[in-house]
Amino acid sequence: MLAGCAPCQPFSNLSNKVKDRSKSEKWNLLGEFSRLIRETDPHLVTMENVPQLIKAEPFADFIAELKRKGYHVKYSDRYCPDYGLPQTRKRLVLLASKFGEINDDFHKTAHEATVKDAIGELEEIEAGGGSEKDPFHRAQKLSEINLRRIRGSKSGGTWRDWDPSLRTICHGKKKGMTYPSVYGRMSWEAPSPTITTQFYNYGSGRFGHPSQDRALSIREGAILQTFPSDYEFLSPGALFSFKKLGILIGNAVPVRLGELIGDSMIKHVEIC
C-alpha cells in the first residue's frame, strides 16, 4: 500500500487571498504522487487532503491516472466528529485498489467528542510556562495586550466580546469583521476548530484555551489531533521549537482517521 498526501495549502480555503494558486510550487505535487504510484505499482493507494481539492484540475488528473492504471477508486468527504475525533476537521479521503471495488464506510460514533473529553484533565499551566511532568505541555508566551484580550474573551466567544480598546485595526475594517473566530476561545462543550500549524498561536484562530488565559499547548494540540497523550515528538536533548512542532502536528493526518483508513483497507484485503 502507498499512502500519501500532497500539501493542502494551494487548495485550502485559507489560501483564498492567493490570486493564482496554480503558480504555487506545491500545486503540482499531486502529480508527483502519481509518479510514485506509476513507479512502485502498489496494490492499494490512499490519500487524505482538504475537500476543496476535488474542484482542482490536479485532482481530476490524479483520478484519471489511477483509473488508467486499473484501480477501483472511491473518495468522499469526512467530518471528523462523526468518528469520535474532537475537532471539526473536514477531510477528503481517497481509497483505491487493484483487487476490486472498495468499501469506505467508516463506523460512526454515537457521541460527539468535545474539547473537555480530550484535554479537560490536563494540568493547568500559564502562558509562557509548562508542565514539569510533560515537556510538550508547554504554552507560548503572550504579550501584555494579548493577555488582556484573552482575559476579556468568553468561552466560545469572539473578539466582539472585548472592550473596544482591545480590538485591532483590522477588526474595524469590513474584511476583518468576517473573521470572528480569530483571537477566540474554544468551548469545553464542543469539538475544537481544525488544528492548523499555528494552533499554539492565540491570534491565529480560535485557539484560546476554554478557561485558562493562554493558547493551546503543544500537547493539547497533539491530543486534539488524536496523538497518544504520551507521544514523544523529539528525541532526548533535541531543541524544542513551537514552529517546528506546530507544523509536524498541524499537518498530520489525525491519528484516529489514519486508523479508520487502515481498518478499512484490512477489511477490504480480507474480503478479496
JONORFEN-V104651 format. One record per backbone hydrogen bond with DSSP energy under -1.0 kcal/mol. CO is the residue of the C=O (numbers start at 1). NH is the residue of the N-H. Records with the same first field share a line. If there is no record, write none. Layout:
# JONORFEN-V104651
CO=NH / NH
This chain:
# JONORFEN-V104651
2=46
8=11 / 12
12=15
13=16
15=18
20=23
21=24
24=27
26=29
29=33
30=34
31=35
32=36
33=37
34=38
35=39
36=40
37=41
43=98
44=2
45=96
46=4
47=94
49=92
50=53
51=54
52=55
53=56
56=60
57=61
58=62
59=63
60=64
61=65
62=66
63=67
64=68
65=69
66=71
67=70
72=97
74=95
76=93
78=91
79=82
80=83 / 85
81=84
82=109
86=192
89=80
91=78
92=49
93=76
94=47
95=74
96=45
97=72
104=106
114=118
115=119
116=120
119=122
126=129
129=139
134=137
136=138 / 219
137=131
138=218
143=147
144=148
145=149
146=150
147=151
150=153
154=157
158=161
159=162
163=166
164=167
169=172
170=173
173=177
175=178
176=179
181=184
184=208
187=190
188=116
190=115
192=88
196=199
198=201
201=204
205=183 / 207
207=216
208=186
212=214
214=209
217=221
218=222
219=223
220=224
222=227
223=226
225=255
228=231
235=238
241=245
242=246
243=247
244=248
245=249
246=250
247=251
254=258
255=259
256=260
257=261
258=262
259=263
260=264
261=265
262=266
263=267
264=268
265=269
266=270
267=271
268=272
